[in-house]
């Protein structure tokens, strides 16, 4: 898992070869986020996607963030092996 903890957040940055791949990677995150009803902050553009997870009402990282991180890793694996 390539997630790092910083300031009460789990963060992972993906490098992508182009904008379309970045967009498709972001799209792959939607399903797991909806299933867990836990929605990440996502920044993306040409060549990158940065996903940030935290549980705002708990003031930091919780088990739900770790569960979503694992689900995201699984969902994006076909796009970012």
Residue pairs with C-beta under 8 A, 6 or more apart in sequence:
1 69
1 70
1 73
2 12
3 10
3 11
3 12
3 53
3 69
4 10
4 11
4 12
5 11
5 61
8 54
8 59
8 60
8 61
9 52
9 53
9 54
9 60
9 61
10 52
10 53
10 54
10 61
10 65
10 66
10 69
11 50
11 51
11 52
11 53
12 50
12 51
12 69
12 72
13 48
13 49
13 50
13 51
14 22
14 25
14 48
14 49
14 50
14 51
14 76
14 80
15 47
15 48
16 22
16 25
16 47
16 48
16 49
16 80
17 47
18 46
18 47
19 45
19 46
19 47
21 79
22 44
22 45
22 46
22 47
22 48
22 49
23 44
24 79
25 44
25 49
25 76
25 79
25 80
26 42
26 44
26 49
28 72
28 75
28 76
28 78
28 79
29 40
29 42
29 51
29 72
29 75
29 76
31 75
32 68
32 71
32 72
32 74
32 75
33 39
33 40
33 68
33 72
35 71
36 64
36 67
36 68
36 71
38 53
38 55
38 64
38 65
38 67
38 68
40 51
40 52
40 53
40 68
40 72
41 51
41 52
41 53
42 49
42 50
42 51
42 52
43 49
43 50
43 52
44 50
51 72
53 61
53 65
53 68
53 69
54 60
54 61
54 65
55 61
55 62
55 64
55 65
